[in-house]
Amino acid sequence: MAGARHELERAPTFSELFDRTHKRKGTDDYVSESARTIATYDRTMADRYLEGTPQPDLDPEAWDPPAHDDHEAGTADDPTDLS
């Protein structure tokens, strides 16, 4: 990812790095539904909490995955349940 740092003149943010590694090249499409869910959650958290202010590890109100979410770890009801 050194190229991205050079392009940006700084280290990329989590969102920039995540988008670059989880979107299909040349498109704005995420590679999976779980990637889209994570990106949506990250953006919701960024909108809710100003940079530099404390934020919870998980904000249940911001976590709103699609009903058909079939990601590998966690569930739509409890994203921390890794069983």
Backbone torsions as a table, in degrees:
resi	resn	phi	psi	omega
1	MET	NA	8.8	179.6
2	ALA	-60.4	-32.4	178.1
3	GLY	-61.5	-38.6	179.0
4	ALA	-65.7	-39.9	178.7
5	ARG	-61.4	-43.4	179.3
6	HIS	-63.8	-43.3	179.8
7	GLU	-62.5	-37.8	-174.9
8	LEU	-91.9	-14.8	-174.8
9	GLU	66.3	17.7	178.9
10	ARG	-163.8	169.3	175.5
11	ALA	-70.0	140.6	179.9
12	PRO	-69.9	152.1	174.7
13	THR	-74.4	167.6	176.3
14	PHE	-55.8	-46.5	-177.5
15	SER	-61.8	-43.1	179.5
16	GLU	-63.7	-44.4	179.7
17	LEU	-66.7	-44.0	179.9
18	PHE	-61.0	-47.3	179.7
19	ASP	-61.5	-40.8	-178.3
20	ARG	-66.5	-30.9	-176.9
21	THR	-98.7	-9.0	-176.8
22	HIS	-123.6	11.7	175.0
23	LYS	-114.5	147.1	176.2
24	ARG	-67.1	137.9	-178.2
25	LYS	-56.7	135.0	176.2
26	GLY	77.6	4.7	179.9
27	THR	-131.8	176.7	174.8
28	ASP	-108.6	17.2	-176.3
29	ASP	-94.0	131.6	175.0
30	TYR	-74.1	153.9	-176.6
31	VAL	-73.4	-18.4	179.7
32	SER	-154.0	165.2	177.4
33	GLU	-67.1	-36.6	179.3
34	SER	-65.9	-36.0	175.9
35	ALA	-63.8	-41.2	178.1
36	ARG	-63.4	-40.7	179.8
37	THR	-63.6	-44.7	179.5
38	ILE	-63.4	-44.4	179.9
39	ALA	-63.2	-40.6	178.6
40	THR	-64.0	-44.3	178.3
41	TYR	-60.8	-46.2	-179.3
42	ASP	-60.1	-42.9	180.0
43	ARG	-68.5	-37.3	176.8
44	THR	-63.2	-43.9	178.9
45	MET	-63.2	-41.0	179.2
46	ALA	-63.7	-36.8	178.0
47	ASP	-70.0	-34.8	-176.5
48	ARG	-79.7	-33.5	-173.0
49	TYR	-121.8	125.0	177.8
50	LEU	-65.5	148.6	178.6
51	GLU	-59.0	133.2	179.0
52	GLY	91.1	-7.7	177.2
53	THR	-95.2	150.2	179.6
54	PRO	-63.4	142.2	175.4
55	GLN	-138.0	148.7	-178.4
56	PRO	-68.1	158.7	175.6
57	ASP	-62.3	-35.5	178.5
58	LEU	-142.4	127.6	176.9
59	ASP	-108.1	102.3	-176.6
60	PRO	-57.1	-30.0	179.3
61	GLU	-71.5	-27.6	179.0
62	ALA	-85.3	-22.0	-178.6
63	TRP	-83.7	105.7	-178.3
64	ASP	-139.5	66.3	-178.9
65	PRO	-68.1	156.6	178.5
66	PRO	-60.3	151.6	-178.6
67	ALA	-61.1	-30.1	-178.5
68	HIS	-89.9	13.3	-177.1
69	ASP	-58.5	123.3	-179.8
70	ASP	-126.1	40.0	-178.9
71	HIS	-66.4	161.6	-171.3
72	GLU	-68.4	-39.8	-177.0
73	ALA	-118.4	143.1	179.2
74	GLY	82.2	173.8	177.7
75	THR	-132.1	166.4	178.2
76	ALA	-61.7	-33.0	-179.7
77	ASP	-77.6	-36.7	-177.5
78	ASP	-141.0	93.5	-176.9
79	PRO	-66.6	-11.5	178.2
80	THR	-89.8	-8.4	179.4
81	ASP	-77.5	107.5	-176.3
82	LEU	-98.9	11.6	-179.1
83	SER	-80.2	NA	NA
